[in-house]
Amino acid sequence: MTLTPKQARFVEEYLIDLNGKQAAVRAGYAAKAAEVQASRLLRNAKVRVALEDAMQARSKRTTVTTDRVLTEFARLAFANMRDYWPRPGETIDLSRLDQDRTAAIAEITIDEAMDTAGVLHRRTRLKLHDKKGALDSLARHLGMFVDREVAASTFEHRVMQMTPAERLQLAEEIIRKGEKYLPLLEEARARGEAPPAPVGEDDDATKDATNERRSRVGRRHGPGR
C-alpha cells in the first residue's frame, strides 16, 4: 500500500499539530481547497492506515499512551486532601507519599520559624492540581457528557434549529458553492489523489434527476431566488 508523495507529506505534516487544513497546505495542496482536500485525505483508507501506524510508532517511541494519560488524569481527579494529613503529633512526611499522591501535588510551600525558646517550627502547605478539570477531561474521554457550547456550535445543531425553508435554502447554497470545486476534484481524480466517481454519478438519469430537483426548488421559492 503506497501513498503518493503528497499524501505521504500530508501524513508527516498532520502529525505535527493534527490540523488537517494546515497540513494540506504545507504538503503542497492548493490553499483555497485545503480544507476540502484535508477532509478527503482523512477519509482515504490508505492515508488513515498510514496515520494510525505513524501515531502508534510515535506513541511507542515516547511511551505516551492513552492508558498512561488517563492514569495521570485519574491521579489528579481522585486525589483527596485527607490522604496528606499527618498522624497525630506528626508533621507531613513527604517521603511517605506514594507516586499517586505526589503526582497530584501542584505546589509545596514550607515555612520555618524559630521561637524565642530556640525551637524550630515548620509549616508545610500543599496545593493540589485542578481536581474538577481532571474530572471533566476524564468524563469527556469516556463520553459521559457533551459540552453544550461545543454541541451548539456543530453544523447538525444549527440545521436542526432551522425551518424547512431555511434548510432548503442552505442545501441549495451548499450545492452552489460545491460546484466550483468540481474541477479540482476531477484534477485530483486524474492524478489518483481522489477516489474515482461512484458508479452512476455521471449517468444522464442522475443529471436529469438533479436538474428536476433544482427546478422544483426554484418553482417553490418563486422568481428572483
N, C-alpha and C positions, 0 to 999 in steps of 0.2 A: 504494500500500500504506500504509494509515493505521492507526496504533495508537490504542487508546483512551487517554484522559488518564492513567489509572492505569498502563497499560503503558508509556507514554512516560516517566512519572515513575520507574517501575521502572528503565528503561534509564539514566536520569540518575543515580539513586542507586547502581546496580550499579557504575558506572564509578568511584565514589569509593573503594571498598575491595574490590570483587569478592566481596562477601559477599551471596549470594542471599537468605538469610533476613532479614538486617537491611535489605537494600534493599527487600524486600517490605513490611516493617513501616513503613519511612519513606515508602513510596509510598502507604500508606493501607490495605493489606490487613490482615485480622484477624491479630493476633499468634499466636493459638493454631493457626492454619493457615498461617502464613507460610512454613514450610519446604516444605510440600507445594505451596503456591502458587508459590513461587520455582522449584521443580523443574519445575512445569508451564510456567511462563513461559519458562524457559531452553530448553524443548523446542519452544516455539512458533516456527514458521518466521518470522513477521513480526518477532518480538522478536529472534531470532537475527540476522537481517539488519540490524536497527537497531543492535544491539550491535556487530556487525562493522564497520559503517560508522562508528560513533562512535569505536571504537578506532583505526581507520585514520586518521581525521581527527585524533585526538589525537596519534598517532604522527607524523603529518606536521607538526603544529604544534611538537612538542617535538623533532623529529628523532631520537627514540629508537625504533630499530627492532630487530627480533630479530637481524639481522646485526650491528648495532653492539654490542649487548650480548654476543653470542658472541665477537666480535673482542676485546672488552675482557677477557673471561674467558680467552681464548687467550693474551693478553699476560701475564697473571698465571700461567697454568698452565705455560707453556713457557719462562718466564724461567730463565736459568742464571747462577749467580754468576760463572762463568768469563768471562761477557761483560763484567764490570765490572772485571776485574783490569787494572791499568795495565801498560804496557810496561816492560821492564827499565829501571831508573833513573828512572822517571817516577812521578808520583802520579796518583790518579784525576782525570781531567778531565771534570767533569760536562757541560761544554759539548759534548763529543764524543758524548754519548749520544743515540741517536735516540728517536723517540716511543715505540716499543715497549718499549725498555729503561727509559725514565723512568716509563712507566705502571706498571711492575711494582714500583717503589720505594715502600715504605711509610714509611720513615724514614731521614733522613740526619743523622749526627752528625759535626761537625768539631771536633777538639781541636787547639789550637795552644799551643806552649810554646817558650820561648826558653832555649837552653842557656847555659852560662857563657861561651861564646865569642861570644855575641850572635847565634847562628844560629837562625832561626825554623824549628821543625819542626811540620809539620802531619800529623794523622792523620784520615783520613776513614773513617767506618764506615757501612755500608749495611745496611738491613733490608728484605727483600723481602716482598711480600704473601703470604698463605697459599696456597702452591702446591697443596697437597692439596685444600683447599676449592674452589679454582677448577677443578681436575681433576674433582672429584666433581660440581660443577654442570654442567660440560660433558658428563660421562658420562650424567647423568640426562636432560639435554635430548636427547641422542642415543639414549636408550633402551638404553644398554649394560649397565645392571644395574638391578635393582629393590631398593629399600630393604626389607630383611627386616621391620623393625619396622612399616613402613607396610603391607606386604603382609599381615602377620599381623593387622593391625587392620581389614582390609576385611571387608565382610559376606560376600563369596563365600568367603573363607578360613574364617571361622567356621562357615559352613554345611557346608563340606567336612569339617570335623572332627567333625560331629555324626553320631549314629547315625540310621538311618532313622526310628525312633520320635521322636527329638528334632526331626528335620526336619519331620515331620508335625505335631507339636505347634506348632512355630514357624509353619508355614503357617496353621494354624487361628487362632493368635494374631494374625497379620498381617491375616487376613480380618476377625476380630472388631474389631480396632482401626480398620481401614479403613472399616468400615460407618458409623461415626459421622461420617465426613467426606462421605458421600454427599449429605446436604442441602446442604452448602456447594458441592459440585460442581454440583448441579442449579441452584443460585442463580447460580453463575458462568456456566453454560451459558446461562441465561436472559438474562444481561447481555451475552453474547457474549464473555466473557473466557476461556472454555474451549472446546475443540473439541467438536462435537456427539457424542452417543453413537454408537459404531460400529454399523453395520447388524447387527441381530440381538441386540444387547446386552440389549434388553428383551423378547425373544421368550419365550413361555411355555416353549418347549423348552429354552432356555438356563437359565431359572429352575428347571425340573424337574431338569435335569442337575446344577445346583449343589446343590439340596436333596438329591438322591440321593447325591452325593459326600459331603456333610456327614453324611448318615445312615450311610453306610458307615464313615466315620471314627469316629462315635460308637459304633457297634457294635464296632469294632476295639479302641477304648480301654476299652470296658465302661462300666457305670454309674458315675455320680459324676464323670465327666470333663466 
